[in-house]
Amino acid sequence: MNVHDASPITDHGSPTLSPLGYPTNLFAGKETFEGVNETIGSVVLRDRQPRPWWIGFIIAFALLMVLFLAISWLLIRGVGIWGINIPVAWGYAIVNFVWWIGIAHAGTFISAILLLMFQHWRTAINRFAEAMTLFAIACAGMFPLLHLGRPWVFYWLFPYPDTMKMWPQFRSPLVWDVFAVGTYFTVSLLFWYLGLVPDLATVRDRARKKWQKIFYGVLALGWRNSAAHWQRHQIAYLLLAALATPLVLSVHSVVSLDFSVAQLPGWHSTIFPPYFVAGAIYSGFAMVITIVIPVRKIYGLENLITLRHFNNMANVMLVTGLIVAYGYFIEAFMSWYSGDIFDQYMMTNRVLGPYGWIFWLLMLVNVVIPQALWSARVRRNLIALFLVALSINLGMWLERFVIVITSLHRDFVPSSWGMFFPTIWDWATLFGSIGLFLTLLFLFIRFLPMIAISETRELVAEPQKAMTL
Amino acid sequence: MNKEKPFGLAAEFKTHEDLLCAAEASYAQGYRKMDAYAPFPIEGLARALGKRNRVPLMVLIGGIIGGAGAYYMMWYANVVSYPINIGGRPMHSWPAFIPITFELTVLCAGLTAFFGSLATCGLPKPYHPMFNLPEFERASQDRFFLCIEADDPIFDATKTREFLQRLNPLNVAEVPK
């Protein structure tokens, strides 16, 4: 209907190369306001989604049904359907909780920390990563609640005036967790939605169908792009980023305190908070790469998400991966150096015990394979990068398995040792939660703009910002 | 159609530099009740229009209330309302209260930033006269607008239009109420 200008507002010219040989322009070629609006906006406004979207959505939805089945059976029969028992009372539920909450961290890292550091390349992936954060926290939050045994009384965790005249135990890291994860979800949601409002207004104004006008009109809250709106929006966005930055560091630190405040060998360690935070960012970037590579291909976003983005993300993975490897090393060193027989046995058992093969698999997928990222050729080859990212996703899950299960199964007194074997319901809940995550992600791609349109327009208008690094 | 006073006069610009110059010129001319519309945030535009921003102060107050409230709650619970002696440890064990104090500081500051910025923008607001301007949907896509409102003390339908015409716009249109 509208006749929009096709002429470029700015011309980025031919890409210049950095000393390392990467294009320094954020955009692959010429981008115009209209090009940006059309590329991103049309994904949500078009009637038919590409076939891969449907295939992916159907698989994800089927897995979601598996989750519902697993949860229903859990509510009927109780946590005994899982493989947990004494001594391993924290089974997959806690492994999955820590895994998902770690994945969530990359979103906040990309959107908040990189925003504060003026890393404009984040624009192409931040919305996506923020959505991933939200859905991953939703998956994570589910597990401790299901693990409670009586999830319907979860609200006992909150301080409220109850008839039992009781308070939560505020000195317990498990209660800190409730506040940390609750705050993290709320602040991530607000940050994500605040960033979405101007883009929802763009989609509202481009919509031609009535349901779209109403749907996006309501979500856009009447945003009209006025200077006063932008002023308050920008400062609120920046302040939320500044708040989310220490928050993201605190959340995984608090999660790690669930372990390290306990006196169990393998858990009682001061390195846990920084090593958990690095691991969280590591796994989160791996998940962003795992998802962005196929989505970019399916929706033809090659001009907006360039090889430079993947290169930068791979570099972050390489650095955080080395910190994680250092964490593994220090854990082993300290257990020897402490001279504590229980700690020394824990380490021997972790490496050579019945679960030793998981430890060695962890070393392979989480420490050895990611070293391929030293090579620029691997960082620029999307298939290789995708495989490395998958390996890290698996590795970070195995890491939590090693921490939770091998530490619990043999503690101080040999008479209380035992083995943990997952049941089919453990697996169903794990894969079901992946279904929940992917279903939400597919719906997000279908109904909401997956790249920040207004921020990309800003880069089109002020190309010097796109030339960083 | 001009029986009723219009909402204002809107000038449409092609680039953000033009809009910024026009905003500065209008402020220098003495116009105060006006607003600019652009598809992305433009540095200095709100300042050029004389818009003030109280969101940071609100966020600071929200954060202080959240942190102080959280600490007070835990102190009250563990020292006054429900003291339990566990191995002779102090009731007022402040280091254990720090994580939740921090989390609730961030939570309350974050909620204030979100709802405070929406409230100072007057959102949600489903209807606004600017939406009557036929071209206005491009403000969220690729065009830049400056609207001088009719409520401004020195607004005059013909003089303001002439003034806006001098600012090098693509066109000037009346915004019906």
Interface residues (C-beta under 8 A of the other chain):
Chain A: N2 H4 D5 I9 T32 F33 E34 N37 P159 K165 M166 W167 P168 F170 R171 P173 V175 W176 F179 A180 G182 T183 T186 V187 L190 F191 Y193 L194 P198 A201 T202 R204 D205 R206 G217 L221 G222 W223 R224 N225 S226 A227 A228 H229 W230 Q231 R232 H233 Q234 I235 A236 L239 L240 L243 A244 P246 L247 S250 V254 L257 S454 E455 R457 E458 A461
Chain B: T15 H16 A23 D35 A36 Y37 A38 P39 F40 P41 I42 L45 A46 L49 K51 N53 V55 P56 V59 G63 M73 M74 A77 N78 S81 Y82 S93 A96 F97 P99 I100 F102 E103 L104 V106 L107 A109 G110 L111 A113 F114 G116 S117 L118 T120 C121 L123 P124 K125 P126 Y127 H128 M130 F131 F136 E137 R138 A139 S140 Q141 D142
